[in-house]
Amino acid sequence: MSSLIVHPIACVSASELKVEVEQLFTITREEASRLMQYGWAFIRDVFMIDVAKYNVSVRVVEAPVAFGAPAGWLDISYEMRSAESELVVSFFFKGGRLAICSFSLHSGSHPIIEEALHNPIEWAKVFLERYWRFTEKSYIGSMLDMLSNVRMEDLGRVKASEFYPSYSPRHRDPIELTGLIKTVESVKMSIVIEPCEAYPEMNTTYIEWKYVENCVVFRQKGVGFTIGPRDIHFSDQWDIYQVGSSKLKVSTGEEAVRIAKEAIRDLTYMSDGKLIGNLTALNEPLYVYLDTDYRGNDIYTLYPYWEVYLCLAKAYPAGVGGVRVFIWADTGEVFKRELSGGYGGGGEPAPPTQETNPQTNQQAIIISITTAIILTAIATITIKMRLKHKTTTKMMWMHPYGYHLSIASRVIH
């Protein structure tokens, strides 16, 4: 495995950052340097961190295309240490555009975390105002307008299904959360607090803006905050993802269930050398969910699809108790079926999911990429930092993605 050489530094301004990249997969040396400059300016001008107080080391890695990663996915992390705190500010770029940034407090205390936890909404307003000035993106101004008159006191009790719309007849008792939903034209703003009853100071607040077209919420095309007790994540993928279609040929959950039941009639699998088939589903599914993802080779163009979990009437061999069926909502095509276990007529959970008619979605790609990185030695980038200050050199072994995986379900996709 190659190593990443890091020079701890005391940085005063971004102009003092000199970068030499010795190895990249698809990103040029000039582009890597530009993105490092961007990240440093973001730390200084948006997070408003007094960088002169910190010793800083930087690590950079491009997601390896040899393992199936899309070209141009780059992770840059700034490890910052002072007498008061140790923190990491990370940036994840897709095709040269910022997709996610993360502020993680590893030790000590920091005003950013304290202010964000004290009043997440007011902190988000200030951050968004700075980000708007930093990027001059017009849609950020519109989102800031939607948030401007909202206070923590305005949050009420809202059904969870309004935050996570799904058709789930098996769960008739509505779950309520503290939050607020506001829609203006094609933008849906959601604020929800994930409570920690034992320790309220450990609550997590989510503030999100998602693009909506023809009643389809394109969750990947959005802007959002996740504000937790020691970590803050911000994503802006509004101008990264595009809408391929919002047409709904399959427009209701009931219709999706009907198609899913037809789709499992010829579904078979092997167990102990025997061919198993003739699966029978219960009348009601566990859930039906309308979501969006890409198809084909263009990973940044989104289409709506239905995910239906059919509960089987009994436990079949290998503990199979359910089938997840995926249907393109704009065409009605079934593009994936997955065997599962534990929610049917009984029995133990099935072994690892088996698939037929596989259609790789974006989350599967990211998980498989990360698994490959864990199991396989990867080539990383060597960076040399030249500054006015005297520096020392140390060797670091790094594992990319970290926080990106932990928030994949909410932010990256």
C-alpha positions as CSV (number, residue, x, y, z in Angstrom):
1,M,0.0,0.0,0.0
2,S,1.3,3.5,-0.9
3,S,1.5,6.1,1.8
4,L,0.3,9.6,2.2
5,I,3.1,12.0,3.3
6,V,1.7,14.8,5.4
7,H,3.5,17.9,6.7
8,P,2.0,19.4,9.8
9,I,1.8,23.2,9.3
10,A,0.8,26.4,10.9
11,C,-1.2,28.1,8.1
12,V,-1.9,31.8,7.9
13,S,-3.5,32.2,4.4
14,A,-4.5,30.0,1.6
15,S,-1.9,31.6,-0.7
16,E,0.8,29.9,1.4
17,L,-0.4,26.5,0.4
18,K,1.9,24.9,-2.2
19,V,0.8,21.5,-3.3
20,E,2.6,18.9,-5.4
21,V,0.5,15.8,-6.2
22,E,2.6,12.9,-7.4
23,Q,-0.3,10.4,-8.1
24,L,-3.9,10.8,-9.2
25,F,-6.3,8.6,-11.1
26,T,-8.4,11.0,-13.2
27,I,-7.9,14.4,-11.5
28,T,-5.1,16.7,-12.7
29,R,-2.5,18.2,-10.4
30,E,-3.9,21.7,-11.1
31,E,-7.4,20.6,-10.2
32,A,-6.3,19.0,-7.0
33,S,-4.5,22.2,-6.0
34,R,-7.5,24.3,-6.9
35,L,-9.8,22.2,-4.7
36,M,-7.4,22.4,-1.8
37,Q,-7.4,26.2,-2.1
38,Y,-11.2,26.1,-2.2
39,G,-11.4,24.0,0.9
40,W,-9.0,26.2,2.8
41,A,-10.9,29.3,1.8
42,F,-14.2,27.6,2.9
43,I,-12.7,26.9,6.4
44,R,-11.6,30.5,6.7
45,D,-14.6,32.3,5.2
46,V,-17.6,30.1,5.8
47,F,-16.8,28.2,9.0
48,M,-14.9,31.3,10.1
49,I,-12.2,29.3,11.9
50,D,-9.2,31.3,13.2
51,V,-6.7,29.2,11.3
52,A,-3.7,30.9,12.8
53,K,-4.3,29.1,16.1
54,Y,-4.0,25.6,14.6
55,N,-1.3,23.3,13.4
56,V,-2.8,21.7,10.2
57,S,-2.1,18.6,8.2
58,V,-3.8,17.8,5.0
59,R,-4.7,14.5,3.4
60,V,-6.1,14.0,-0.1
61,V,-7.4,10.8,-1.9
62,E,-9.3,10.3,-5.1
63,A,-11.8,7.5,-5.1
64,P,-10.2,4.7,-7.2
65,V,-11.9,4.3,-10.5
66,A,-10.3,0.8,-10.8
67,F,-12.7,-0.3,-8.1
68,G,-15.7,1.2,-9.9
69,A,-15.7,4.7,-8.4
70,P,-17.0,7.5,-10.6
71,A,-14.3,9.7,-12.1
72,G,-13.5,12.9,-10.2
73,W,-14.6,11.9,-6.7
74,L,-12.1,13.5,-4.3
75,D,-11.8,13.6,-0.6
76,I,-9.7,16.4,1.2
77,S,-9.4,16.4,5.0
78,Y,-7.7,19.1,7.1
79,E,-6.7,17.9,10.5
80,M,-6.4,20.9,12.8
81,R,-4.8,20.8,16.3
82,S,-4.6,23.6,18.9
83,A,-4.2,23.7,22.7
84,E,-8.0,23.9,23.0
85,S,-9.2,21.4,20.5
86,E,-8.5,18.8,17.8
87,L,-10.9,18.8,14.8
88,V,-11.1,17.6,11.3
89,V,-12.8,19.5,8.5
90,S,-13.4,17.4,5.4
91,F,-14.6,18.1,1.9
92,F,-16.0,15.6,-0.6
93,F,-16.0,16.8,-4.3
94,K,-17.9,15.2,-7.2
95,G,-16.6,16.3,-10.6
96,G,-14.9,19.3,-9.2
97,R,-17.9,20.5,-7.3
98,L,-18.3,20.5,-3.5
99,A,-20.9,17.8,-2.5
100,I,-20.3,17.5,1.2
101,C,-18.3,19.1,3.9
102,S,-18.0,17.9,7.5
103,F,-16.8,19.5,10.8
104,S,-15.9,16.9,13.4
105,L,-14.7,17.7,16.9
106,H,-12.4,15.0,18.0
107,S,-11.3,16.4,21.4
108,G,-11.8,19.5,23.5
109,S,-14.4,22.1,22.7
110,H,-15.2,24.6,19.9
111,P,-17.6,27.5,19.6
112,I,-19.0,26.2,16.3
113,I,-20.4,23.0,18.0
114,E,-21.5,25.0,21.0
115,E,-23.4,27.6,19.0
116,A,-24.9,25.0,16.6
117,L,-26.2,22.9,19.4
118,H,-27.6,25.8,21.4
119,N,-29.8,26.9,18.5
120,P,-29.4,24.8,15.3
121,I,-31.8,26.9,13.2
122,E,-30.1,30.3,14.0
123,W,-26.7,28.8,13.4
124,A,-27.8,27.3,10.1
125,K,-29.1,30.8,9.0
126,V,-25.7,32.4,9.7
127,F,-23.8,29.5,8.0
128,L,-26.1,29.6,4.9
129,E,-25.7,33.4,4.6
130,R,-21.9,33.0,4.6
131,Y,-22.1,30.2,2.1
132,W,-24.4,32.2,-0.2
133,R,-21.8,35.0,-0.2
134,F,-19.0,32.6,-0.7
135,T,-20.6,30.8,-3.7
136,E,-23.0,33.4,-5.1
137,K,-25.5,30.6,-5.9
138,S,-28.9,32.0,-6.4
139,Y,-30.8,29.0,-5.1
140,I,-29.0,29.3,-1.7
141,G,-30.5,32.7,-1.3
142,S,-34.0,31.3,-2.0
143,M,-33.5,28.6,0.6
144,L,-32.2,31.2,3.1
145,D,-35.4,33.1,2.6
146,M,-37.5,30.0,3.4
147,L,-35.6,29.6,6.7
148,S,-35.3,33.3,7.7
149,N,-38.6,33.6,9.7
150,V,-38.4,30.1,11.2
151,R,-37.5,29.7,14.9
152,M,-37.0,26.7,17.1
153,E,-40.3,27.7,18.9
154,D,-42.2,27.2,15.6
155,L,-41.4,23.5,15.4
156,G,-44.4,21.2,16.2
157,R,-45.4,17.6,16.1
158,V,-45.4,16.2,12.5
159,K,-46.1,12.7,11.3
160,A,-42.9,10.9,10.3
161,S,-44.5,9.9,7.0
162,E,-44.4,13.5,6.0
163,F,-40.6,13.5,6.4
164,Y,-40.2,10.0,4.9
165,P,-43.2,9.6,2.6
166,S,-44.2,6.0,2.3
167,Y,-47.3,3.8,2.0
168,S,-47.0,1.3,4.9
169,P,-50.4,-0.3,5.7
170,R,-48.8,-2.6,8.2
171,H,-47.9,0.3,10.4
172,R,-51.2,2.1,11.1
173,D,-50.1,4.0,14.2
174,P,-48.5,7.2,13.1
175,I,-45.1,8.1,14.5
176,E,-44.7,11.7,15.3
177,L,-41.5,13.8,15.4
178,T,-40.7,17.3,16.3
179,G,-40.2,19.4,13.2
180,L,-41.6,21.5,10.4
181,I,-42.3,21.2,6.7
182,K,-42.6,24.1,4.3
183,T,-42.9,24.0,0.5
184,V,-42.4,26.9,-1.9
185,E,-42.8,26.1,-5.6
186,S,-40.3,23.3,-6.3
187,V,-38.4,23.4,-3.0
188,K,-39.5,21.4,0.0
189,M,-37.8,22.4,3.3
190,S,-37.9,20.0,6.2
191,I,-36.6,20.4,9.7
192,V,-36.7,17.5,12.1
193,I,-35.2,16.8,15.5
194,E,-34.0,13.3,16.2
195,P,-34.4,13.2,20.0
196,C,-32.1,11.6,22.7
197,E,-34.5,11.6,25.6
198,A,-31.9,10.7,28.2
199,Y,-29.5,13.4,27.1
200,P,-31.3,16.3,25.2
201,E,-28.0,17.9,24.5
202,M,-27.3,14.9,22.3
203,N,-30.2,15.6,20.0
204,T,-29.5,15.6,16.2
205,T,-31.2,18.2,14.0
206,Y,-31.7,17.8,10.3
207,I,-32.5,20.8,8.0
208,E,-33.0,20.0,4.4
209,W,-34.1,21.4,1.1
210,K,-35.1,19.0,-1.6
211,Y,-36.2,19.5,-5.2
212,V,-39.8,18.5,-5.9
213,E,-41.3,18.0,-9.4
214,N,-44.7,16.4,-10.1
215,C,-45.0,15.3,-6.5
216,V,-41.7,13.4,-6.7
217,V,-39.0,14.4,-4.1
218,F,-35.6,14.1,-5.7
219,R,-33.7,13.7,-2.5
220,Q,-30.2,13.6,-4.0
221,K,-30.8,17.0,-5.6
222,G,-30.8,19.0,-2.4
223,V,-29.0,21.1,0.3
224,G,-28.9,20.1,3.9
225,F,-27.5,20.2,7.4
226,T,-27.0,17.4,10.0
227,I,-26.1,19.0,13.3
228,G,-25.1,16.6,16.0
229,P,-23.3,16.8,19.4
230,R,-19.7,16.6,17.9
231,D,-20.2,16.6,14.2
232,I,-21.8,18.9,11.6
233,H,-22.4,17.9,8.0
234,F,-23.4,20.2,5.2
235,S,-24.3,19.0,1.7
236,D,-25.0,20.9,-1.5
237,Q,-25.8,18.7,-4.4
238,W,-28.5,20.9,-6.0
239,D,-26.4,21.7,-9.0
240,I,-24.7,18.3,-9.2
241,Y,-27.8,16.2,-9.9
242,Q,-30.3,16.7,-12.7
243,V,-33.8,15.4,-13.3
244,G,-34.1,12.9,-16.1
245,S,-37.9,12.3,-15.7
246,S,-40.6,13.1,-13.2
247,K,-43.3,11.2,-15.1
248,L,-45.3,8.7,-13.1
249,K,-46.7,5.9,-15.2
250,V,-47.0,4.1,-11.9
251,S,-48.5,6.8,-9.8
252,T,-49.8,5.0,-6.7
253,G,-48.5,2.6,-4.1
254,E,-51.4,0.3,-4.8
255,E,-50.4,0.0,-8.4
256,A,-46.8,-0.6,-7.5
257,V,-47.8,-3.4,-5.1
258,R,-49.8,-5.1,-7.9
259,I,-46.8,-4.9,-10.3
260,A,-44.5,-6.3,-7.6
261,K,-46.8,-9.3,-6.9
262,E,-46.8,-10.1,-10.6
263,A,-43.0,-9.8,-10.7
264,I,-42.4,-12.5,-8.1
265,R,-44.5,-15.2,-9.9
266,D,-41.5,-16.5,-11.8
267,L,-38.9,-15.7,-9.1
268,T,-36.8,-18.7,-8.2
269,Y,-33.7,-19.3,-6.1
270,M,-31.5,-22.2,-5.1
271,S,-31.3,-23.6,-1.5
272,D,-29.4,-26.8,-0.6
273,G,-29.3,-27.7,-4.3
274,K,-33.0,-27.4,-4.7
275,L,-34.9,-24.9,-6.9
276,I,-37.3,-22.9,-4.9
277,G,-40.2,-21.1,-6.5
278,N,-44.0,-20.4,-6.4
279,L,-43.6,-17.7,-3.8
280,T,-46.8,-16.5,-2.3
281,A,-47.1,-12.9,-0.9
282,L,-49.5,-11.7,1.8
283,N,-52.1,-9.1,0.8
284,E,-50.4,-6.2,2.5
285,P,-46.8,-5.2,1.9
286,L,-44.4,-4.2,4.7
287,Y,-43.8,-0.9,3.0
288,V,-44.1,0.9,-0.4
289,Y,-41.7,3.8,-1.0
290,L,-41.3,6.2,-3.9
291,D,-37.6,7.2,-4.3
292,T,-35.2,8.4,-7.0
293,D,-31.9,7.1,-8.4
294,Y,-29.9,7.1,-11.6
295,R,-30.1,4.5,-14.4
296,G,-27.6,3.6,-17.1
297,N,-24.2,5.3,-17.1
298,D,-25.2,8.8,-16.2
299,I,-24.9,8.8,-12.4
300,Y,-26.0,12.4,-12.0
301,T,-29.4,12.2,-13.8
302,L,-32.3,11.0,-11.6
303,Y,-35.5,9.0,-12.2
304,P,-38.3,8.0,-9.9
305,Y,-38.8,4.4,-8.8
306,W,-40.9,2.4,-6.4
307,E,-39.5,0.1,-3.8
308,V,-42.0,-2.5,-2.5
309,Y,-41.4,-5.0,0.3
310,L,-43.7,-8.0,-0.1
311,C,-44.1,-10.2,2.9
312,L,-44.4,-13.9,2.1
313,A,-47.1,-16.1,3.4
314,K,-44.6,-18.5,5.0
315,A,-40.9,-18.9,5.7
316,Y,-39.3,-20.5,2.6
317,P,-36.0,-22.4,2.6
318,A,-33.0,-20.5,3.8
319,G,-35.3,-18.3,5.9
320,V,-36.6,-16.3,3.0
321,G,-39.6,-14.3,4.3
322,G,-39.9,-11.4,1.9
323,V,-39.0,-9.9,-1.5
324,R,-38.0,-6.4,-2.3
325,V,-39.1,-5.3,-5.7
326,F,-37.9,-2.2,-7.5
327,I,-40.0,-0.6,-10.3
328,W,-39.2,2.4,-12.5
329,A,-42.1,4.7,-11.8
330,D,-41.8,6.5,-15.2
331,T,-41.9,3.3,-17.3
332,G,-43.4,0.6,-15.1
333,E,-40.3,-1.7,-15.6
334,V,-39.3,-4.0,-12.8
335,F,-35.5,-3.6,-12.7
336,K,-34.5,-5.5,-9.5
337,R,-35.8,-8.2,-7.2
338,E,-34.2,-9.1,-3.9
339,L,-34.9,-12.0,-1.5
340,S,-35.0,-11.1,2.2
341,G,-36.1,-12.6,5.5
342,G,-37.7,-12.0,8.8
343,Y,-40.9,-10.2,7.9
344,G,-43.0,-13.0,6.3
345,G,-44.8,-15.9,7.9
346,G,-42.0,-16.7,10.3
347,G,-38.5,-18.3,10.2
348,E,-35.0,-17.0,10.6
349,P,-33.5,-14.2,8.5
350,A,-32.1,-15.3,5.1
351,P,-28.4,-15.4,4.3
352,P,-27.0,-12.5,2.3
353,T,-29.5,-11.1,-0.1
354,Q,-29.8,-12.8,-3.5
355,E,-30.7,-10.7,-6.6
356,T,-32.2,-11.3,-10.0
357,N,-32.5,-8.7,-12.7
358,P,-29.9,-6.6,-11.0
359,Q,-29.8,-2.8,-11.5
360,T,-27.0,-1.2,-9.6
361,N,-28.1,1.9,-7.8
362,Q,-25.9,4.7,-6.5
363,Q,-25.9,3.6,-2.8
364,A,-24.8,0.1,-3.8
365,I,-21.9,1.5,-5.8
366,I,-20.6,3.6,-2.9
367,I,-20.9,0.7,-0.5
368,S,-19.1,-1.7,-2.9
369,I,-16.4,0.9,-3.5
370,T,-15.8,1.3,0.2
371,T,-15.7,-2.4,0.8
372,A,-13.1,-2.8,-1.9
373,I,-11.0,-0.1,-0.4
374,I,-11.2,-1.8,3.0
375,L,-10.2,-5.2,1.6
376,T,-7.7,-4.1,-1.0
377,A,-4.6,-1.9,-0.7
378,I,-5.1,1.3,-2.6
379,A,-2.7,3.8,-4.1
380,T,-3.0,7.1,-2.4
381,I,-1.8,10.6,-3.2
382,T,1.5,12.0,-2.0
383,I,1.3,15.7,-1.1
384,K,4.1,18.0,-0.3
385,M,3.3,21.3,1.5
386,R,5.7,24.2,1.3
387,L,5.1,27.0,3.7
388,K,7.0,29.8,5.3
389,H,7.0,27.9,8.6
390,K,9.5,25.2,9.3
391,T,7.7,21.8,9.0
392,T,8.3,18.2,9.9
393,T,7.2,15.2,8.0
394,K,5.3,12.1,9.3
395,M,3.8,9.1,7.6
396,M,0.1,8.4,7.8
397,W,-2.0,5.5,6.7
398,M,-5.5,6.6,5.8
399,H,-8.9,5.1,5.1
400,P,-11.0,7.3,2.9
401,Y,-14.7,8.1,3.1
402,G,-15.3,7.5,6.8
403,Y,-18.0,10.0,7.5
404,H,-19.3,9.9,4.0
405,L,-20.5,6.3,4.6
406,S,-22.0,7.2,8.0
407,I,-24.3,9.8,6.4
408,A,-24.7,8.2,3.0
409,S,-28.4,7.4,3.5
410,R,-29.2,11.0,4.3
411,V,-26.8,13.2,2.5
412,I,-24.7,11.7,-0.3
413,H,-27.7,10.2,-2.1
